[in-house]
Amino acid sequence: MPVLRRHCHLAFVLLFALMQAACAQRAGADLRDPAARAASGVAAEDAVLHWNQPAVRANCPDRRGYLWVQAVEGPACIRYFASDEIDGARVAIVQFSGDRDGVMDQPPTRIPGNTEALRTLDAQRSRDRAGVPWIFMARPGTYGSSGDHRRRREPVEFHALDAALDALMQRHQLQRIVILGHSGGATAGAALLTMGRTRVACAVLTSGAYGLLERARMLGMSKDGRTDTTGSTQFYDPLDHVNGIVRDPARRIVLIGNRDDRNTPFALQQRFGDAVAKAGHRIEVKTHAAEPPTYHDLTDRIGLHAASQCALEALFPPTPGAE
């Protein structure tokens, strides 16, 4: 009997520890708190994703979550974090985050959501909300992807993402994708369109940055009127490359912003939308409520909902003439 009691006690302790770890994941623990790390049962050194690192082939295994690609500027290792049911998906949503320069210089353990497990959990939650397979692709220099996030919006960033999307679609046999990007992620999505990307059912671009030189001047962040907000003169502005967008009558482009946006002026978003429409592409420019005081982050998960609607329409197109 004492042996049985000890076994029962050990089983109870193990079950309790597993429940703690599950609760920590559901709560979205970001591993900044040592107690949260202990509850998750994962060592921070093994769990965290590293930022602004060079591309090293040995650190980029040929497995799910890693893409070793050869872009024009050189090799890159792009990380992605996917929900279930992506293999062979007719349509999957690929999300790009906004800029993360505010946290990129912090220790990796202090960056929220900075583990493979938490990024994958977030992708799964987004998939459950959207009803469509979901992939979060980390922009160069962020969340484990090689590169330098200080060089965001330069060709080196967009070429690496373009090559990574090719590799992703081939590996998982994705038929079409919906691109979803917010802020700098929307600029990335727009840039990929201008680079001739095909098999895009829809692109949902929220609060994107366009007219990069003028934006920097409007925000008082341009050096001698020659640089964008990062201080670079080598930026790639989608507004200057609209002619590169491939014609596709079935593809939707949805641009959503807020007229009071103090980060990415809506007038420049509208200008990009007008240029795309003038070039003969199907684009919808919409406004939505946003969080004060900058009115840059839109409310109600509008980007997710718009991307979900786009994906479902691509899967189940409405019958012509049906009410």
Disulfide bonds with the S-S distance in Angstrom:
Cys60-Cys77 2.21
Cys202-Cys310 2.18
